[in-house]
Amino acid sequence: MNKIKVVIVDDSAFMRKAIESMLAKDSEIEIVGQGRNGLDAVEMARNLKPDVMTLDIEMPRMDGLSALEKIMSENPLPVIMVSSLTTEGAEATMKALDLGAVDFIPKEKSFASFGVMNIEDDLRNKIKQFARRTNLMRRLRPASFARPAAAGAPSGGLQAPAAPAGKTVSKPGHKRIVIIGTSTGGPQSLQKVIPRLPGDIGVPIVVVQHMPPNFTQSLAQRLNSLSKLNVIESQGNEKLEPNTVYIAKGGQHLRIKKIGANYVTELNSDAGGHLHVPSVDVTAASVAEAAGKDALGVIMTGMGADGKKGLQLLKLKGGNVIAQDEESSIVYGMPRAVVEAGIADEIVSLDDIFNRIIFHCR
């Protein structure tokens, strides 16, 4: 089996060594080059033809965003950004994801902090996932996420997509709340769902995206700028309003409770044994308890199985579940877990998800 060829680009010798140490532990990965700036990145993408690249954002001579844009236009490949956890770093990362980067890893000040964030295994697994998808960058070219394409729904009436083999498309029913869970590839994929929903959809939508603090705020701001719906980062103790999207805050679990006729948000920073904070399982389970049959669950691209248990409960309570299909998923981990558990009512392409949400909520 051919090894996965990786290029590391960072102006910090320490960071290059730290990433090299993480990847060198895996016999399936081979580091074929290391660069110090964006010019090196562009040249190495052209000459070394790596399978995956890790790319810093702030670098001399040519920054990471400029290099990424050039790489995507000339020699597209999966690029993982190495990003600061500051607000400015989060905003730059959102821009990188718009330009075609597949994911990011947090840039910390000490090697010990990488271990604390459990980033080592995560990085290696992501590299393997991205390298296996030879058609990945064709779906992630920057043009795919241009505002005009994302902002408006297709013309014509809303039609239910054909049911996948062995699956029955759900009957329409007025849902009162929607929960969307996603991880790796989520920021780009959400831009093909949230901005295409009408501003008068009539229900609140709760989104759990695996991200650190600051990043979820930047994601909310980005989606809000593209959408007819109001998109905000949840701050807790909010009454859920229709036509509003609530992004779960990074580093906090988001639970939904029913108080009287209202749904109310609650934040908690206790990990509670969950690998991800926020966790799709936590939020989906709370939505199941609060709304039952009035809830719609949507699981999208991401590694692992977060969301399966929460959506199982939602299904048991009479709610409906939609899973993204394998072909359109950047990483078919979270949707696969739901599909294989037999709890998905529908398995649909990313381009159909917004349509199905409207179908269930109108």
C-alpha positions as CSV (number, residue, x, y, z in Angstrom):
1,M,0.0,0.0,0.0
2,N,1.4,3.4,-0.9
3,K,2.0,5.7,2.0
4,I,0.0,8.9,2.3
5,K,2.3,11.8,1.3
6,V,2.1,14.9,3.6
7,V,3.6,18.3,3.4
8,I,3.9,20.5,6.5
9,V,4.1,24.3,6.1
10,D,4.7,26.6,9.1
11,D,7.0,29.4,9.8
12,S,7.6,28.0,13.3
13,A,10.3,25.4,13.5
14,F,8.7,24.2,16.7
15,M,5.3,23.7,15.1
16,R,6.8,21.8,12.1
17,K,8.7,19.5,14.5
18,A,5.5,19.0,16.7
19,I,3.4,18.0,13.7
20,E,6.2,15.9,12.3
21,S,6.4,14.0,15.7
22,M,2.7,13.4,15.7
23,L,2.6,12.0,12.1
24,A,5.9,10.0,12.3
25,K,4.2,7.6,14.7
26,D,2.0,6.3,11.9
27,S,3.6,3.9,9.4
28,E,0.9,4.8,6.8
29,I,2.0,8.4,6.6
30,E,5.2,9.8,5.0
31,I,6.3,13.4,5.3
32,V,7.6,14.4,1.9
33,G,8.4,18.1,2.5
34,Q,8.4,20.9,5.0
35,G,8.1,24.6,4.2
36,R,8.3,28.0,6.0
37,N,5.9,30.2,4.1
38,G,3.2,30.4,1.6
39,L,5.6,30.4,-1.4
40,D,7.0,27.1,-0.2
41,A,3.5,25.7,0.1
42,V,2.6,26.7,-3.5
43,E,5.8,25.2,-4.8
44,M,5.5,22.0,-2.9
45,A,1.9,21.5,-3.9
46,R,3.1,21.9,-7.5
47,N,6.2,19.8,-7.4
48,L,5.7,17.1,-4.7
49,K,2.0,16.4,-5.4
50,P,1.2,15.6,-1.7
51,D,-2.0,13.8,-0.7
52,V,-2.6,16.2,2.2
53,M,-1.0,19.5,3.4
54,T,-1.0,21.2,6.8
55,L,-0.8,24.9,6.4
56,D,-0.2,27.7,8.9
57,I,-2.1,31.0,8.4
58,E,0.2,33.7,9.6
59,M,3.6,33.4,7.7
60,P,6.1,35.8,6.1
61,R,6.5,36.5,2.4
62,M,3.1,34.8,1.6
63,D,0.4,34.1,4.2
64,G,-1.5,30.9,4.4
65,L,-4.7,32.3,2.9
66,S,-3.0,33.6,-0.2
67,A,-1.2,30.4,-0.6
68,L,-4.4,28.3,-0.1
69,E,-6.2,30.3,-2.8
70,K,-3.4,29.8,-5.3
71,I,-3.1,26.1,-4.4
72,M,-6.9,25.6,-4.9
73,S,-6.8,27.2,-8.3
74,E,-3.6,25.4,-9.6
75,N,-3.1,22.1,-7.7
76,P,-6.1,21.4,-5.5
77,L,-5.6,19.0,-2.6
78,P,-6.9,18.5,0.9
79,V,-5.4,21.2,3.1
80,I,-5.7,21.3,6.9
81,M,-5.1,24.7,8.4
82,V,-3.1,25.2,11.6
83,S,-5.0,27.9,13.3
84,S,-4.6,30.1,16.4
85,L,-7.5,29.7,19.0
86,T,-7.9,33.5,19.1
87,T,-10.9,35.3,17.7
88,E,-8.7,36.6,14.8
89,G,-7.5,33.0,14.2
90,A,-11.1,31.8,14.1
91,E,-12.1,34.4,11.6
92,A,-9.1,33.6,9.4
93,T,-10.0,29.9,9.6
94,M,-13.6,30.5,8.5
95,K,-12.1,32.3,5.5
96,A,-9.8,29.4,4.8
97,L,-12.7,27.0,4.9
98,D,-14.5,29.2,2.4
99,L,-11.4,29.0,0.1
100,G,-11.5,25.2,0.2
101,A,-9.5,24.0,3.2
102,V,-11.0,20.8,4.5
103,D,-10.5,21.3,8.2
104,F,-8.2,22.9,10.8
105,I,-6.2,22.0,13.9
106,P,-5.7,24.4,16.8
107,K,-2.2,26.0,17.1
108,E,-1.1,25.9,20.8
109,K,1.9,27.3,22.5
110,S,3.1,24.0,24.0
111,F,3.4,20.4,22.9
112,A,1.8,19.3,26.1
113,S,-1.4,21.2,25.2
114,F,-1.7,19.2,22.0
115,G,-2.0,16.0,24.1
116,V,-4.6,17.6,26.4
117,M,-6.7,18.5,23.3
118,N,-6.4,14.9,22.1
119,I,-5.3,16.3,18.7
120,E,-2.6,13.7,17.8
121,D,-4.9,10.8,16.9
122,D,-7.5,13.2,15.5
123,L,-4.9,14.7,13.1
124,R,-3.7,11.3,11.8
125,N,-7.2,10.0,11.4
126,K,-8.3,13.1,9.4
127,I,-5.3,12.9,7.1
128,K,-6.2,9.3,6.3
129,Q,-9.8,10.1,5.7
130,F,-9.0,13.0,3.4
131,A,-6.4,11.1,1.5
132,R,-8.8,8.3,0.7
133,R,-11.3,10.6,-0.9
134,T,-9.8,11.2,-4.3
135,N,-12.7,13.4,-5.5
136,L,-12.8,15.5,-2.3
137,M,-11.4,18.8,-3.7
138,R,-13.7,18.7,-6.7
139,R,-16.6,19.2,-4.2
140,L,-14.7,21.8,-2.2
141,R,-13.6,24.2,-4.8
142,P,-14.1,27.8,-3.6
143,A,-16.8,28.4,-6.3
144,S,-19.0,25.8,-4.6
145,F,-19.5,28.1,-1.6
146,A,-20.0,31.4,-3.4
147,R,-22.8,33.4,-1.8
148,P,-25.1,33.5,-4.9
149,A,-25.3,29.7,-5.0
150,A,-25.9,29.3,-1.3
151,A,-28.3,32.1,-0.6
152,G,-31.3,31.2,-2.6
153,A,-33.4,28.0,-2.9
154,P,-33.8,26.5,-6.3
155,S,-36.8,27.7,-8.3
156,G,-40.0,25.6,-8.6
157,G,-42.0,23.6,-6.0
158,L,-40.5,21.6,-3.2
159,Q,-40.4,18.0,-4.3
160,A,-39.5,15.0,-2.1
161,P,-36.4,13.3,-3.3
162,A,-36.6,9.7,-4.5
163,A,-36.2,7.3,-1.6
164,P,-32.9,5.5,-1.4
165,A,-33.1,1.7,-1.8
166,G,-34.8,0.2,1.2
167,K,-35.8,3.6,2.6
168,T,-39.2,5.3,2.8
169,V,-39.3,9.0,2.5
170,S,-41.0,10.5,5.6
171,K,-44.5,11.9,5.4
172,P,-44.7,15.7,5.9
173,G,-45.5,16.9,9.4
174,H,-45.2,20.2,11.1
175,K,-42.1,20.0,13.3
176,R,-41.6,22.6,16.1
177,I,-37.8,22.3,16.4
178,V,-34.8,21.1,14.3
179,I,-31.5,19.8,15.6
180,I,-28.5,19.5,13.2
181,G,-25.3,17.7,14.2
182,T,-22.1,17.8,12.3
183,S,-18.3,17.8,12.7
184,T,-15.5,17.4,10.1
185,G,-16.5,19.3,7.0
186,G,-19.4,20.8,8.8
187,P,-18.7,24.5,8.3
188,Q,-18.6,24.2,4.5
189,S,-21.6,21.8,4.5
190,L,-23.7,24.1,6.7
191,Q,-23.2,26.8,4.1
192,K,-25.1,24.6,1.7
193,V,-28.0,24.1,4.1
194,I,-28.7,27.1,6.4
195,P,-28.5,29.9,3.8
196,R,-30.9,28.0,1.5
197,L,-33.6,27.9,4.2
198,P,-36.4,30.5,3.9
199,G,-36.5,33.3,6.4
200,D,-40.1,32.3,7.4
201,I,-39.5,28.6,8.1
202,G,-41.4,29.1,11.3
203,V,-39.3,27.0,13.7
204,P,-36.0,27.3,15.7
205,I,-33.0,25.4,14.5
206,V,-30.3,24.2,16.8
207,V,-26.8,23.4,15.4
208,V,-24.1,21.4,17.1
209,Q,-20.7,21.7,15.3
210,H,-17.6,20.4,16.9
211,M,-15.4,23.5,17.3
212,P,-13.5,25.3,20.1
213,P,-14.6,28.6,21.7
214,N,-14.3,31.6,19.3
215,F,-14.7,29.4,16.3
216,T,-18.5,28.9,16.9
217,Q,-19.0,32.6,17.2
218,S,-17.2,33.2,13.9
219,L,-19.2,30.4,12.3
220,A,-22.5,32.0,13.5
221,Q,-21.4,35.4,12.1
222,R,-20.4,33.8,8.8
223,L,-23.7,31.9,8.4
224,N,-25.7,34.9,9.5
225,S,-24.1,37.1,6.8
226,L,-25.2,34.5,4.2
227,S,-28.7,33.6,5.5
228,K,-32.2,34.9,5.5
229,L,-32.6,33.4,9.0
230,N,-31.1,35.0,12.1
231,V,-28.0,33.0,13.1
232,I,-26.5,33.4,16.5
233,E,-24.2,31.7,18.9
234,S,-26.2,30.4,21.9
235,Q,-25.5,32.2,25.2
236,G,-27.8,30.1,27.4
237,N,-31.1,31.0,29.1
238,E,-32.6,32.0,25.8
239,K,-36.2,31.3,24.7
240,L,-35.9,29.7,21.3
241,E,-37.5,31.9,18.7
242,P,-38.8,30.7,15.3
243,N,-36.7,31.6,12.2
244,T,-33.6,31.7,14.3
245,V,-30.6,29.3,14.2
246,Y,-28.7,28.7,17.5
247,I,-25.1,27.5,17.1
248,A,-23.9,25.6,20.2
249,K,-21.1,27.4,21.9
250,G,-17.7,25.9,21.7
251,G,-16.6,24.3,25.0
252,Q,-20.2,24.2,26.3
253,H,-22.8,21.5,26.1
254,L,-26.1,22.9,24.9
255,R,-29.4,21.4,26.3
256,I,-32.9,22.4,25.4
257,K,-35.6,22.3,28.0
258,K,-39.3,22.9,27.7
259,I,-40.8,25.4,30.1
260,G,-44.5,25.9,29.6
261,A,-45.0,26.4,25.9
262,N,-41.4,27.5,25.3
263,Y,-38.1,25.8,24.5
264,V,-35.2,27.3,26.5
265,T,-31.4,26.9,26.1
266,E,-29.1,25.8,28.9
267,L,-25.3,25.7,28.7
268,N,-23.0,23.5,30.8
269,S,-19.2,23.2,30.5
270,D,-18.9,19.8,32.3
271,A,-17.7,17.3,29.7
272,G,-19.6,14.5,31.5
273,G,-17.5,11.8,29.9
274,H,-18.2,13.0,26.3
275,L,-15.3,13.3,23.9
276,H,-16.8,16.4,22.2
277,V,-17.9,19.5,23.9
278,P,-20.4,20.5,22.6
279,S,-21.8,17.1,21.9
280,V,-24.5,16.2,19.4
281,D,-25.6,13.4,21.7
282,V,-26.2,15.7,24.6
283,T,-28.2,18.3,22.6
284,A,-30.2,15.7,20.5
285,A,-31.2,13.8,23.7
286,S,-32.4,17.0,25.3
287,V,-34.4,17.9,22.2
288,A,-35.9,14.4,22.2
289,E,-37.0,14.8,25.9
290,A,-38.4,18.3,25.3
291,A,-40.1,18.0,21.9
292,G,-40.5,14.2,21.2
293,K,-42.5,13.7,18.0
294,D,-42.3,17.4,17.2
295,A,-38.6,17.3,16.6
296,L,-36.6,16.7,13.5
297,G,-33.0,15.5,13.8
298,V,-30.4,15.9,11.0
299,I,-26.9,14.3,11.1
300,M,-24.3,15.5,8.7
301,T,-20.6,14.9,7.8
302,G,-18.2,14.1,10.6
303,M,-15.8,11.6,12.1
304,G,-16.9,9.2,14.9
305,A,-20.4,8.4,16.1
306,D,-21.5,11.5,18.1
307,G,-25.2,11.9,17.6
308,K,-26.2,8.3,17.3
309,K,-27.4,7.8,20.9
310,G,-29.1,11.2,21.0
311,L,-30.9,10.6,17.8
312,Q,-31.9,7.1,18.8
313,L,-33.7,8.6,21.8
314,L,-35.3,11.2,19.5
315,K,-36.5,8.4,17.2
316,L,-37.9,6.4,20.2
317,K,-39.8,9.6,21.2
318,G,-41.5,9.7,17.8
319,G,-39.3,12.3,16.1
320,N,-37.9,12.0,12.5
321,V,-34.2,11.6,11.5
322,I,-32.4,12.6,8.3
323,A,-28.9,11.4,7.5
324,Q,-26.6,12.8,4.9
325,D,-25.5,10.2,2.3
326,E,-22.0,8.9,1.9
327,E,-21.3,10.4,-1.5
328,S,-21.9,14.0,-0.4
329,S,-20.3,13.6,3.1
330,I,-16.7,14.8,3.5
331,V,-16.3,12.2,6.2
332,Y,-19.0,9.5,6.4
333,G,-18.6,8.7,10.1
334,M,-21.4,10.3,12.0
335,P,-24.1,9.7,9.3
336,R,-22.9,6.1,8.9
337,A,-23.3,5.4,12.6
338,V,-26.9,6.6,12.4
339,V,-27.7,4.7,9.2
340,E,-26.2,1.5,10.4
341,A,-28.2,1.8,13.7
342,G,-31.3,1.8,11.6
343,I,-32.7,5.0,12.9
344,A,-32.5,7.2,9.7
345,D,-35.9,7.8,8.1
346,E,-34.2,9.3,5.1
347,I,-30.7,9.2,3.6
348,V,-30.3,12.2,1.3
349,S,-27.6,14.2,-0.4
350,L,-26.2,17.4,1.1
351,D,-28.0,19.4,-1.7
352,D,-31.3,17.9,-0.6
353,I,-31.1,18.5,3.1
354,F,-32.5,22.0,3.1
355,N,-35.4,20.8,1.0
356,R,-36.2,18.0,3.4
357,I,-36.1,20.4,6.4
358,I,-38.6,22.7,4.7
359,F,-40.7,19.6,3.9
360,H,-41.0,18.7,7.5
361,C,-41.4,22.2,9.0
362,R,-44.0,23.7,6.6
